[in-house]
Amino acid sequence: MAKIQQTFVCQSCGAVYNRWRGRCEACNGWNTIVEETGASGPQAGPVATRPGRARGRVFSLEGLTGEAREAPRVPSGIGELDRVTGGGFVRGSVILLGGDPGIGKSTLLMQATAAMARTGERVVYISGEEAVGQVRLRAERLGLSGMPVELAAETNVEDIVETLSQGRPPALAIIDSIQTMWTETVESAPGTVTQVRGSAQSLIRFAKTTGTAVILVGHVTKDGQIAGPRVVEHMVDAVASFEGDQGHHFRILRAVKNRFGPTDEIGVFEMTDGGLKEVPNPSALFLAGRDHAAPGTAVFAGIEGTRPLLVEIQALVAPSSLGMPRRAVVGWDPNRLSMVLAVLEAHGGIRLGSHDVYLNVAGGLRITEPAADLAVAAALVSSLSGAALPPETVYFGEIGLSGAVRPVAQGPARLKEALKLGFARAVMPQARGETGDGALATEALRHIADLVAGIASGAPRKGRSNRNRDHYEEA
């Protein structure tokens, strides 16, 4: 006979303990361990020799050779969403979508369901947080009230699976959100790790058996991570993050994991009064309104997934009156900034130990690739010396600890994007076999000292930046 077993589970990482603790040893989270109750059977003896357990069946094994076919996909009708998913929703796949509250997740999913329903596909939207009337009001604001989308407000997973199984299987089912779902097979409150795992497993089983693409909406924690156990991210086929800043009008859909497409792919949307609008040329959006004559700004030619993207790097270097100068970074890795500052002091002759350094990626975009090192260094030297960089020049390249400028991948794609937007010159590392487009002049750098010398030759000797210029010349 099964007995009741009390366990304590961390609601952040899913670690299990036999007693309550104030801090989780797995993720170092405080006050995240909650008591959960579940039924457990006898555990004595090996699994194969337990009384009443049936023997497993023998299945056939196959080799690597054979016919491999592309997974069937259903286009969503939104180009940027299809780009992130790899060409559309794969039938039977499960996608976990996370994002900050109010960022526009429900708006994006409502537009996607309406676009698919317009093509004749059956689409179901299950809301666990809002009533049907609230979902209808959102659809009315977006001008989608006439679309044949099936709505429901339900949180019981068994009822949802039974309802979706009636009639023709849906092409797409939205579950908003997975933290509000609960299953009768688990004796825990909704939102706990056990309930989230059990509910997700039931919905994944339904998707695999019926061929319905399921999107699970997940909440995020204060540090931007999807709430719940990390095991849910391993269970699903794709994980996407919807990013953006409330102070900016654009949103970025980023693929973190995708079993049927590329990872680190992004889709760019613009938030308007009529909903989310696709941005086919995000480089022009991120570079709009930049000050060409301001020191401390550099244009970085980056790659996000398979898409080349130009973005403005802004730096401000100012004398500090503090014993420990400030280092503030928005949109880039702070540890990477510390490394670039150390290389500039050690190998570039730039003294920044008595200056506050502020770095910002314009538009709120978050950059992760190390190819931005050269653009960041150029912006820092430009701000310190007061010399404005040439407005028609782009920068990209990785900086090593020795001061060497290292090559980066997909150089021709970066140059092609820069040429398309009207740039005439690129400062980049020396790369073998990558000459780019002949219409774009390139300057190949070997060492960070070459970059500093090139910017110093155009630095002003008079004006508002005289104080920084003195420190720059002394270095």
N, C-alpha and C positions, 0 to 999 in steps of 0.2 A: 504494500500500500504506500502510495506516495505521501511524503511528509512535507510540511511547510518549512522552507529554508529561508532565513533572513540574510540578505547580503547588502553590502554598501557599494554603490556604483558611482564613479565620478561622472558627472553630467557633461564634462568637457571632453574627456578623452576616452571614456568607457572602461577605465581600469576598475577591477573588482577587488574589494577588501572584505574581510570577515568581521570587521568592527569599524566604528566611525572614526574618522581622522579629520583634523582641521585642514590639513594640506595634503594634496594628492602628490605622491612621490613620482608619478609618471609624467605629469604635465606641470607640476609646481603650482597648480591652481588652489586658491584658498576658498573654503566654504563651498566647494563644488561636489562634495560627496553626500549622497542622499540614500537613505535606506529604501530598499525595494524588496518585495516579497514575491516568491515564486515557488512552484511545486517542483520537487525533485524526486526521482525514483532511486532505487538501490544502485549503488556505485561499485559494489564489491565484485571482483573477478574481471577477467578480460571481456571485451565486448562480444566476441564471437562465442563465448561459453555461457553467457547469461541465460537463465531459464526463460523460455518462451520467445526468444529472439530468432527470427527467421534468417536463413542463410542468404547471402547476396547472390545476385545473378552474374553470370560471366558475360562480358560484352567483348566485342571484337575491337582490335587495335589496328590502326591504319598508318601508313607511312607518309612522308612529307610530299612525295610525288602524287600528282593527281590534278584534276581540274579545279581551279580556284575562280570563283565568280564574285563579282562586285555585289555588295549587299544592296538589296532594293531600297530605294529612298523615295520619300514623299516630299516634294518642295513645299516650303512654308509660305511662299509668296512674298517674302521679305528678303531681299538680296543680301543684306548684311548679316541677317540671322543664318541664312543658308551658307554664307562664307565661313562662319564660325563652326557650324555643325559639320562642315565638309561637303556640302552640296544638298542638304536637306535632311529630314528626319529618317533614320533607318527604322524600318518596321520591326517592332519588338524591342527597341532600345529604350533605355531609361536615362533621363538627363536630370541632374541635380543643379538647380539654378539658385544662386545666392546673391545677396545684395543688401545694402543698408535700407532701413525703413524709409519709404517715400521716394526712393530713387527712380522708380518707374517700372518695377518688375511686372506688376499686374497690368500696367498699360501696354507693355511690350507683348505679354502673353495674350491679352485681349485682341490686339491688332493681328497677331499671328493666327489665332483661332478664327477670326473673321475672314482673313485672307484664304485660309484653307477651306473654310465652309463655303466660300464663294465659288470654289471649284467643284463642289458637289460632294466633298468628303464629309463623313460624320465626325463631328468634333464635340467633345464634352468638357465643360468647365466645372470642376467641383471646388467649391469654396468652403473652407473650414473656419475662416475668420470673419467673413462678411455674409450678410443675408443676400438673398437673390435680388431684392430691391436695390441694394447698394451696387451690386454688379451691373444691374440694368442702368443705373444712373451714370456709371462710368462709361458704359457703351454708348449712352445717349450723348455724353459730352464729346466722345470721339467720333460721333456720326456713324456708329455701327449698330444702331438699335434694330435695323432691319435684317441683320445677318442671321442665318439659320444655325445658331450656336445653341446647344442644349446646356442648360444651367441647372445647378442644384447646390444646396447648402447642407453638407453632411460631413460627419467626422468618423463614423464607424466604417472600418475597412471592409468588413464582411458584407455590409449592405452596399458599399460602393462597388465591390467586385461583382456581386450578384446583379446589380442594376446594369453595369456596363456589359455584362455577358448576354443581356437580352437583345435579340435582334442582330443586326449587322454590327460586327466589331468596329469600334471607332478607329479612325486613323490617328487621332491624337486625343489624349486625355490629360487635362491639367489638374494637378492636386496642389491647392494653395491653402495651407502649407503643410508639410510633412510633420511639423511639430504639433499640430492640432489633431492629428489622426490617432486613433486608438483601435486596438484589436482585442477581441474577447479571449484570445489564447494567452494573454499576458495580464497578470494581476498587478498592474502599476498604473500610476496616474498618467494622463496624456502629457507628452513633452519629455518624459524621462528617457534615459538611454535605452532601456529595454523596450519601451513602447515604440520609439522611433525605429529601432532596429527591426522589431517584429512587423510593424506596419509597412516599412519599406520592403521587407522580404515578401510579404503577401502581394504587394503591388508589382514587384519585379516578376514574381511567378506568373501573375496574370498577363503582363506584357509579353513574356516569352512564349506563353502558350497560345495567345490570340493574335500576336503580331501588331498590337497597338503600341504606338510610341507614347510614352508617359513622361511628363515633365513634373518633377517634384520641386516645389519652391521651398527653400530653406532659409531660416533666419540666420543672422550673423551676430557674432559677439562684438565686444567693444574694440577689439584689435582687428576686426575685419574678416575673421575666419568664420566659415560656416558652422553654426552651432550644432551640437550633437556629436556623437562618436565619429572618429575618423573611419571606422569600419563601413559606414554608409557610403563614403566616397569610394571605397574599394568595391562595393557591391554594384554601384551604378556603372553605366557605360561611358558617361561623359559628365564632367563637372564644369560649369560655366559660372563666371562671376560678372555681375552687372555693376560697374563702377561709375563713379561720377562725383561731382561736388555740387552741393546745393547752390553755390555761388556762381556756377557756370551752367551754360545752357546745353552742353553736350554730354552724352553718356557713352560709355565704352563697354561692350560685351566681350569678355575675354575668355577663351577656352583654356582651362587649366589641365584638363584630362579629356582625351577623346580616343576611344578605341576604334572609331571608324573614320578618323580624319586627323588633320594636323593639330598639334598642340601649340599653345601660345599664339593662336590666331585671334585677331580682334575684329570687331565690327563697330563702327562709329555711328551714333545717332545724335540727332539734335532735338532737344525737347522744345516743342512749340505749343501754342494754345490748342491745336488740333491733335496733339499726341506726339509720338516719336516719329521723326522724319529721318530717312537714310541720308548719310553724307558720303557720296561717292568719291570725293576728293578731300580727305581729312587734312592733308598737308596745307592746303589753302586756308582751311578753317583755323588751324593752329598758328599760322603765320600772319593772320589778318590783324591789322592795327599795330604792328611792331614799329618801334622807333629805330630807324636806320642809323641815326647819328648818335645814339646814346652809347657811351662806353659800358662794357660789361655784358654785352649781349652777343651770342653766337648762335648760328643756325646749325643744328645737328641733323645729319642724314642718317636716320636709323632704320631698322627693320623690325616690324612687329609681325611675327608669324611669317607669312609669305608676302606681306605688303610693305613696300618702302614708305617711310613716313618722315617728313621734315618737321622739326619742332624747334622752338626757340629756347635756348638756355640763358637764363638771366642770373647774373652774379653781382653782388655788392660787397666790396671790401672797404671797410672804414676803420680808422684808428680807434682803439678801445682803451677805456680808462679802467678796465677791470683787470684783476690779477690773472684770471682765466678767461680769455676772450670767448665770445659766443661762436658757436657753429650751428647754424640753423639750415635745415635742408627740407625742401618740399618737392616730392616727385622723384627722388633719387635715393640711393643707398648712402646713409651717413658714413658708414665705414669706408665706402669707396671714396667719398670726399676727403676723409682724413688721409687716405693713402695718396691721393693726388696732391694734397697740400704738402705732405712730407717729401714727395718726389720733387716738387717745385723748389722746396727749400734746399734739398740735398744736391740736386743735379741741375737745377735751373737758376740758382743764385737769387731766388725770390724769398725775402724775409716776410713771413706772415704771422709770426708768433705774437706780435703786439696788435693784431688787427682782428676785428669781428668779421666773420665771413657768413654771408647769406646766399643761398643758392635756391633757385626756383625754376621748375619746368613750366613754361608758360602754358596756360590753359588748363592746368590741373592734371595733365597726363603723367602716368607713372612709368618711368623708364627702368629697365632691369639689365639691359645688355652692357657689357664693358666697353663697347665701341664708343660710348659717349665720353670717355676719359679725355680725349683730345679737345672736344668742344667745351667741356667744363674747364679744362686748363686754359684754353684761349679766353674764355669769358672772365676767369679770375685775373689773369694777367692784364687783360684789357681794362677791367675795373680798377685795378691797383695803379696802373700807369696813366689812366685817363685817356687812352688812345682807343678811339672807336674802330672796330673791325670793319673791313670792307663789306658793304651790305650785300654784294652779289656773290659771297663766298660761303661755302658749307664746309663743315669739319666733321671728321669721323676717324677713329683710330683708338686702339688700346694702348695704355701706357704701362710699361713694366716697372718694377721696383728699381731697376738700374737706370731708368730714364729713357730707355729705348722705346720707340713708337712701333708697336707690333701690328701686323696685318690683321684684318677682320674679314669675315665671310661676306659674300654677296656684294662686293664692291661695285661691279657694273650696274647692278640694280639700283644702288644708291645714287650713282652718278646719273643714271637715266632719269630718275625722279627729279633730281635737282635741275637737270637740263629742261625738263618739261615745265618746271615752274619759273623758268627765266633766269636761273643762276648761271654764272659764266665761269666760276673758278671753284676748285675743290682742294682743300688741304687734307692730305691723307697719308697713311704710311706707304712705304714702298712695298709693292706686292708683285710677285712673279706671275707674268702672263695675264695681268688685269690692267689694261690700258684705258678701259672705259670708252666713252664716245669721243671721237676726235673733235667735236664742236665744243667740248668743255675742257678748259685749261686745268691741269692738275699740278699740284706742288707736292712732291713726295718728301716726307720727313723721315730722318733716321733717329733723331734724338730730341728730347724735350727742349734742349738748349736751342735748337734751331727754331722752334716755335717762339720762344721768348725773345730771341734776337730779331726775328721778323716783326713782332709786335712792337718791340722797343724802338725800331727805326722810325715808326710813325707816331710815337708818343709825343704829346704836346709838352712844351717847357713852360708855358704860362697858362693861367686860367684857374678854374675852380678846383682842379685836381692837383695843385702844386704840392699839397701836403703829402699825398700819396706818391707823387712823382719823386719827392726827396727820398722817401724810403726805397723806392724802386731803383733810383740811381745809386744809392749807397750799397744796395745789394750787388 
